[in-house]
Amino acid sequence: MAGMTPSSDGSMFGGGGSNADFKKGLNKIYTWYTGGFIAFVIVLGIAEQMGLSRAMIGYVFLGATVLLYAGIGVMSRTNDAAEYYVAGRRVPAVYNGMATGADWMSAASFIGMAGTLYLTGYGGLAFIMGGTGGYCLVALFLAPYLRKFGQFTIPDFLGARYDGNLPRFIGIFAAILCSFVYVVAQIYGVGLITTRLAGIPFEIGIFVGLAGILVCSFLGGMRAVTWTQVAQYIILIIAYLIPVVWLSVKQTNVPIPQVVYGYQLEKVTAKEAELIKDPKELEVRAIFKARADAFGEKLKDVPAALAADKAAAEAKVAELKAANAPAADLAAAEKALAAVPKDEAAAKKAWTAGKTGAENRAKPLANMPRHAQQFAGDPNGDEKAKTAYDTSRRNFLALIFCLMVGTAALPHILMRFYTTPSVKQARESVTWSLFFIFLLYFTAPALAVLVKYEIFTVLVGTSFDQLPAWIAQWNKVDAALLSVADVNKDGIFQLAEMTIGGDIIVLATPEIGGLPYVISGMVAAGGLAAALSTADGLLLTIANALSHDLYYKMINPNAPASTRVLISKALLLVVALAAAYVAAQKPADILFLVGAAFSFAAASFFPALTLGIFWKRANKAGACVGMVLGLAVTAYYMIMTQPWLRTVFDVTSPVELWYGIAPISAGIFGVPVGFAAIILVSLVTPAPRKDIQELIDNVRYPTLRGDVKA
């Protein structure tokens, strides 16, 4: 660690000496770190060949990575407010870009992106286009100007720009809401990965991963989180690229998957046409269609159907007991009796879900669209096909919009640009962020196509007794994520006989490609790094909003820095445990939770931030009304249309989608409402004070002429 000087509190990564020496020391540290990680994986690979068990490899990866992040947290510990909240504003642009990349590439990006592309094909590109476009908005409209303002948090900016605690308080509420929803998704991902990596129960895995999250953000705040995120980015990008490169070489002999996956997509498209017409696939689909019809018949008269099912199950048990049947047969019959719904409400719920699931599996390609098909329906077809096409295209564009605007307004991402030494470096760090994110985003479409080719051409048609071991292993983790059953009893695996969740595509890629298990462990470690890095930033955002913006700025302005940091640490622990509890309930899929966070951030923050920077006339009343209305409209639409939220809020009215827009894109309605409310209310109420308007001019125009120090 030559070139690094301990900070005044004795911790490493403190940033003593000049900026050039500081950056030189960082270069040395992370070069050795990268080499050490690669050597670690090679040593584990050799140990696997010598007989090290898979379980032990999982434990080693889990323990080593969590201890590594904990070590960085200990070395970066601090009680200094500037270090804790903004890492002393000394993070070089390239490292801030790497940390931002890790902060951005959450469990949803690492685990879910390629899985979404696998399941939805072209439609999944909305996530890539939205995220990339969002960083362009950050670079052009937000990052340099927010950095020039010099506050610690987004609610801090709102309080200063709009001159009061009310906009600050609304900002605190919105920051906590979108960050909490987002962090629940990350902790859910942590539980999923640790379960696969170490074989421990999902609920326990959540809290094991939580320990790794807390030790970083708890001890050193933004400083510890920053240097941990740099380390996590290195792990996650190596882990993501290696299996994809291997699949590319295996299938095409070319080690650049981003270049050749188009050729594989042509083969996948041809295979899709075969599978749609395959007699065996049609046979399985017919069985599921019959099951859906049977559930539909039961739902016509739930009380009678429930009574008949219960009577039949009881009669079967009695018959087997009377015949002194084998214990296994009797146990199966008793299990079937126990599975009969307890009451009419449970029966209706179970049969409705069964009908929906069977209907989906009765569709071609296991209910997946053709990978290269742009949108559902047909613009040249009948009225129904045209409507489906228009709705699909509308949702695609709405999702891109929400992800773009949401990315540009996520508090934990915008906080990162407060940590650079200057406005110029804030701009540069956005460029570096785009580059580091590009490495993964440019690879995800290739991974989805290569995995789909492997499953369609290698797995489909295989005998059930010869299926690879990873299928049974993932089925044990969570049958909802992966399950197979010989539906037509022919002993041969068909595509329609498998249900697969997008969340396991990346984690299972090494095994799908036939790589050693150590690579699977590395990929899981990469997914864990992605989830932990984002969770660190999100938890810190929530804790800082409560300790700095609520307690210090609104309740006790005379609180010393040490007290503020101590309160932030205590709140961090409370929020983390609450998020872990919610995640343990498996409230919704990762993708929806992340999408909801983006819509909340877009509707609550983006209008207030952009108008606050570019329109001097925007005032306190307008900002408050705009943030509240934008958030309220978005939340209302989600509650009325999203299945899980409808259950939580006991909504029983029929689902009515506005213009056919899915609930994940609810922000498309909240953002325009926010803009309109801020503009209209600001125009009919007094203008901001003259000194605030002069501050806006000072923030905007000097940044256009060069590097302005903050």
Stockholm file with secondary structure:
# STOCKHOLM 1.0

chainA/1-710         MAGMTPSSDGSMFGGGGSNADFKKGLNKIYTWYTGGFIAFVIVLGIAEQMGLSRAMIGYVFLGATVLLYAGIGVMSRTNDAAEYYVAGRRVPAVYNGMATGADWMSAASFIGMAGTLYLTGYGGLAFIMGGTGGYCLVALFLAPYLRKFGQFTIPDFLGARYDGNLPRFIGIFAAILCSFVYVVAQIYGVGLITTRLAGIPFEIGIFVGLAGILVCSFLGGMRAVTWTQVAQYIILIIAYLIPVVWLSVKQTNVPIPQVVYGYQLEKVTAKEAELIKDPKELEVRAIFKARADAFGEKLKDVPAALAADKAAAEAKVAELKAANAPAADLAAAEKALAAVPKDEAAAKKAWTAGKTGAENRAKPLANMPRHAQQFAGDPNGDEKAKTAYDTSRRNFLALIFCLMVGTAALPHILMRFYTTPSVKQARESVTWSLFFIFLLYFTAPALAVLVKYEIFTVLVGTSFDQLPAWIAQWNKVDAALLSVADVNKDGIFQLAEMTIGGDIIVLATPEIGGLPYVISGMVAAGGLAAALSTADGLLLTIANALSHDLYYKMINPNAPASTRVLISKALLLVVALAAAYVAAQKPADILFLVGAAFSFAAASFFPALTLGIFWKRANKAGACVGMVLGLAVTAYYMIMTQPWLRTVFDVTSPVELWYGIAPISAGIFGVPVGFAAIILVSLVTPAPRKDIQELIDNVRYPTLRGDVKA
#=GR chainA/1-710 SS CTTCCCCTTSCSSCCCSCHHHHHHHHHHHHHHHHHHHHHHHHHHHHHHHTTCCHHHHHHHHHHHHHHHHHHHHHHTCCCCHHHHHHGGGCCCHHHHHHHHHHHHSCHIIIIIHHHHHHHHGGGGHHHHHHHHHHHHHIIIIIHHHHHHHCCSSHHHHHHHHTTSHHHHHHHHHHHHHHHHHHHHHHHHHHHHHHHHHHCCCHHHHHHHHHHHHHHHHHHHHHHHHHHHHHHHHHHHHHHHHHHHHHHHHHHHSCSCHHHHHHHHHHHHHHHHHHHHHCHHHHHHHHHHHHHHHHHHHHHHSHHHHHHHHHHHHHHHHHHHHHTTCCHHHHHHHHHHHHHSCSSHHHHHHHHHHHHHHHHHHTSGGGGCCCTTCCSSSCTTSCHHHHHHHHHHHHHHHHHHHHHHHHHTTCHHHHGGGGSSSBHHHHHHHHHHHHHHHHHHHTTHHHHHHHHHHHIIIIITTCBGGGSCHHHHHHHHHCTTTEEECCTTSSSBCCGGGEEECGGGHHHHHHHHTTCCHHHHHHHHHHHHHHHHHHHHHHHHHHHHIIIIIIIIIIICTTCCHHHHHHHHHHHHHHHHHHHHHHHHTCCSCHHHHHHHHHHHHHHHHHHHHHHHHHCTTCCHHHHHHHHHHHHHHHHHHHHHHCHHHHHHTTCCSCCCCGGGCCGGGTHHHHHHHHHHHHHHHHHHSCCCCHHHHHHHHHHHTGGGSSCCBC
#=GC SS_cons         CTTCCCCTTSCSSCCCSCHHHHHHHHHHHHHHHHHHHHHHHHHHHHHHHTTCCHHHHHHHHHHHHHHHHHHHHHHTCCCCHHHHHHGGGCCCHHHHHHHHHHHHSCHIIIIIHHHHHHHHGGGGHHHHHHHHHHHHHIIIIIHHHHHHHCCSSHHHHHHHHTTSHHHHHHHHHHHHHHHHHHHHHHHHHHHHHHHHHHCCCHHHHHHHHHHHHHHHHHHHHHHHHHHHHHHHHHHHHHHHHHHHHHHHHHHHSCSCHHHHHHHHHHHHHHHHHHHHHCHHHHHHHHHHHHHHHHHHHHHHSHHHHHHHHHHHHHHHHHHHHHTTCCHHHHHHHHHHHHHSCSSHHHHHHHHHHHHHHHHHHTSGGGGCCCTTCCSSSCTTSCHHHHHHHHHHHHHHHHHHHHHHHHHTTCHHHHGGGGSSSBHHHHHHHHHHHHHHHHHHHTTHHHHHHHHHHHIIIIITTCBGGGSCHHHHHHHHHCTTTEEECCTTSSSBCCGGGEEECGGGHHHHHHHHTTCCHHHHHHHHHHHHHHHHHHHHHHHHHHHHIIIIIIIIIIICTTCCHHHHHHHHHHHHHHHHHHHHHHHHTCCSCHHHHHHHHHHHHHHHHHHHHHHHHHCTTCCHHHHHHHHHHHHHHHHHHHHHHCHHHHHHTTCCSCCCCGGGCCGGGTHHHHHHHHHHHHHHHHHHSCCCCHHHHHHHHHHHTGGGSSCCBC
//
